[in-house]
Amino acid sequence: MLAGVQFTADPALLVGFEKADDAGVYRLDAQRALVVTADFITPVVDVPEDFGAVAAANSLSDVWAMGGRPLVALNLCGYPQAELPPAALGAILAGAAAKCAEAGVAVAGGHTVRDAEVKFGLSVTGLVHPDRVLRNSTARPGDRIVLTKPLGTGALAAAHKKGLLPPGSAGYRALVQTMAALNRAGEILHEHGATAATDVTGFGLTGHALEMARGAGVALAIDTGALPLLPSAVELCAAGHTCGGTQANDDWTGPHVSYAPGLSDGMRGLLNDPQTSGGLLVAVPAPRCAELVDAILAAGAPCAAVIGEVCPRGAAEPLLRFA
């Protein structure tokens, strides 16, 4: 798709799209670099204010995944004028504004267009020190892998859309709380030893872990028993509460992944489950892993589960191994 596109080379562009990083990074001077990103999604829940909060948290996450601090955002919104009441659009914007205020991010305006369905997100600009940028391609053998949110948002969102998790239910509350939780721990990862980071979103744990392994020339070994999970997530995947992205992720990652014999279809589905506003996937040297876990939890993350380790890549071995 990009084969015929010529991009202007600029030595100040420290991070582009070469290795599927979460945001671009542009050096301003020796102490400062801009982190720039844009993301928008279709509704994953039916409550407009909840959707706005989730979409904002999802967009802000890309800056934190690079080790940066988000500063200012612009709303990006497409909506069907005839079908979406103004009050619903206002509630989406209010939910996003409240989440940005929680993050200490100024909202400077935005842009709307008419569209066949609702789409909402943010363009976000942040800052990071040029020497403290975290990429998804710099993990090292011996590092431990840490995940900061439970998996299963895709499965629970699919169940919600089928009426199984109505607003107010325990499952719905767990889903929204997880997706709307801010990944602000990204700001402190570098100082606590992190070597690489990314956030787990639409490509699922398999897809984003594969990008991390391929980019660094390593392999990842992940213990499925150590994974943090949303309530009933495996069971919902096993019952078919997934989306088309689950199978697409499995098809894409399958040639590079080995699954333990006996791993259930529900767990395999969950590993490929597209996440909305998922957690940070972080690599850290083993001697500093406990320090990093404590710092992540102190920053308010839902969890800081040590789920595996980085291994040297063998010539004929899969890039990802799920035990």
N, C-alpha and C positions, 0 to 999 in steps of 0.2 A: 504493500500500500504506500509506503514511504520511499520506494525505490527511486522515483523520479523527482523527489522533492529536494531542493538544495537549501540548506540552512547556512546562515551567516556564521562563520567561525569567529569566536570572541574569546580570548584567553581569560577574560574575567568570568566566563561561564564555567564554574567549577563542576557542576553536576547538570547534565542534560538527561536525555531519555535513553542513553546508550544501553544501560543495564536495568531498565524498568524500575528506577528509583521512584520514591513516592512524591518527590517535588523537585523543582529546579533550584539551584543555588548559584547566586551571582555575587561575586566579590565586589564590595564597595571600596574597602581599604584593608590594611593589615589586621584590623580588629573586627571588622563587620562584613557580613555577607547577607544579602537578601535571600529568603526562602519563599518561593512563589509556587502556588498550586491552585487548581480549581477542580471541584467535584460536585456533581449533583446526582440525585437518585429519584426513582419513582416511589410512591408511598409504600412503606412496609407495614404500617399500622393505620387504622381507620380514624383515630383521634387526631385532628389537624395539629393541635399544639404539640402533641407527642411527636408527630412526624417532623415538625419543624426543629424540635430539639435534637432528635436523632440525626437529621440531615446536617445540622450545624456541627455536632460532635464528630460526625464522619468526615466532614471537610477539614475541620481544624486538625484532625489527627495526622494528616500528611506532613504538617510542619513539625509536630512533635516527633514523628518517626525519623526525621532528619536531624534530631537533636536540637531543634530551634525553638523559639518562643514566638507564637503568633501575636501580631499586633493589631492588624486592621483587616476587615473583611467587607466584601460586597455581595449582596444577595443576587442569586441567579435563579430566575423562576419562569417556567413555562406553564400555562394553565388554559383550560377550556373556558372561555368567558361565559358561555351560555350555561354550562353544567355546574361550574364551581361558584357557590354563593360568595359574595365579597367577605362575609363574616368568616368563612372557612379559610380563605386566603389570608385574611388578617390574623387568624389564629396560628397559621403556619409561621408567618413572619414573627408573631409574638413569641412563639416557642423558640425560634432560632435566636431572637434578640435576647431572651432570658439566658439561653445557654452561652451566648457570646459574652454577656455580662458576667456570668459565673467564671468564664475563662479569662476575664480582663481584656477582652478584645473589642475594639471599637468597630461599630458598623457604620460605614461611610455612605451607604446608599445601595445601589444595585441596578438591575435591569430585568424587565419582564417582557415576554413575548407570548402571543397566543399559540396554543399547542393543542393537540388532540387529547393529551392526558397531562396530568400534573407531573411536573419535574421541579425539584428544588434542591439547592445547595449553595455553596459559597465559593467565591474566589478569595483566597487568603494570602496575606503577605506577612512574613515574620523575619526575625533576625537570628543569626547564629555566628559564632566566631569561626572564621575560615578553617582553623585548625581543629575544630570540635564537631565538624560535620560527621554524622553517622550515615553510612551507606548500607545497602542491602547486600553488598558484594565483598565484604571485608572480614568475614568470620575466619577464624583460624583453628586448625586442628587442636583439640584439647579443650576448646571453649565449651561451656555449658549453654543450653538453650532455655530461655525463660519466656513464658507466655503470661500476659497481664489481664486477660479477660477469658471467661469460659466460652467454649464453643457451642454452637447450636442455634444462633440467631436465625439462620435461614429456615431451619426446620420448624422452629416455633412460629416464625412469621407466616410460613405456609399454613400451619395449623390454625393460626389466628384468622387468616383469610377465609378458612373453611368453617369458621364459627366455633372452633374447639377451645379457643382461648379468648373469651370475650373481655372487653375492658373491665377492669376491676378484679378479674380472677388472679390467683397467685401466679399462674404461668405468664399472663400478660404483664403483670408488674415486674416479674423477673426479666422478661424480654426487654421491656422499655428501659429499666434501670441499667441493664448491661449495655445496651446500644447507646444510651445517652450519657454514660459515664465518660468523663474526659480523660484522654491519654496524656495528661499534663506531666506524667512521670518522664516523658521523653526529654524534658529540659535538663534533667539531672543524670541521665544515663551515662554520658561521657565521663563526668567527674567520678563516677563510681565504677569505671573500668570497662564499660561496654565497648566492644569492637565493631559491632554491626547491629542494624535494626531495620525493621520494616513493620508495617501494620497489616493485619490479616483481614482482607476484605473480600471482594468478589471472586477471587480465584481460590478461596478456601485455604485451609492450612496446607494442603498438599501443594497448591500452586505457588503460594508465597514462600514456603520452605524450599521448593524446587528452585525458585529464582535466587534465593540466598545461597544454596549449594552450588548451583551452576555458575553464578557470578564470581564466587570465591575459589572455584576449583576444588571443592571439598565435597564430602558426603555428610548427611545428617542421619543420626540414629535416634528415633523418637519412641518413647515408651508410652503406648496408648493408655496404660493403666495410670499414668501420672497426669493425664490431660484433665484440666478443669472443664466441667460440662454443665450446661443449663439443665434444669429439671426435665426429665423425660425426653431429652434430645435424641438419644440413641433409639428409643422406642418409636418416636415420631418418624425418624428417618426410615426405620425398618417398615413402618406402616405406609410408607410412600409419601409422607409429607415433606416433599422437596420441590425444587424448581428445575427447569431445564438446565440451569447452570451447573447443577450437581453432576449430571452425566457428562456434560461438556468438560468439566474440570477433570473428571476421571479419565475420559478419553485422551485429554491432552497430557496429563501427567503419567498415565499408566505405564508407558514404556520405560519410565525412569524410576519406578517405585516398586518395592517389594513389600508385601503384606504378610504378616505372620500367618502360618496355617491355622485355620480355625477362627480367624478374625471374622466377626459377624458382618453380615451385609449392612446392618444398621450402623455399626461403627465405621465401616468403609464409606458409607454414605455421608456420615458426619465429618469424616476427614476431608471430603471433597465438597462439603456444604458451603455455598457462598455466604460469607459473613457480611453483615452491614455494620459498620462502625465497630469492627472487632478490635482485639487487643494488639499490643505491640509484641512482636517476636524478636527477642534480643539475644545476641551472643555475648558472652562474658568469660574471661579466663576463670578456670575453676577456683583458684585461690581467692578471687574476689566475688564469687557467686553469692555467698551469704550476705555480704555487704550490699550488693546490688538488690537482692531480694528485700532486705530491710528498707532500703531507700525507696524502692518502688511502692511498697505498702505504706510507708510514711507519706508518700505523695498522693495517697488516696485511691490507688488502683484497686479494682475489685479483687485481684489476686496477683500472685507472683509465683507461678508454678514452674518448677524446674522439670522440663519434659524430655530432655535428651541431651545429646552432645554432638560436637562437630568432630568428624573423623577424616583421616586422609582419604582421598579418592582412589579407589582401585580401578585399574583399566577396564575390567569386565564387571564391575559391581554397580548396582543401582545407586542413584544419587540420594534417594530417600529410602530408609528402612523403618518400617513400623512394626514394633514388637508387640 
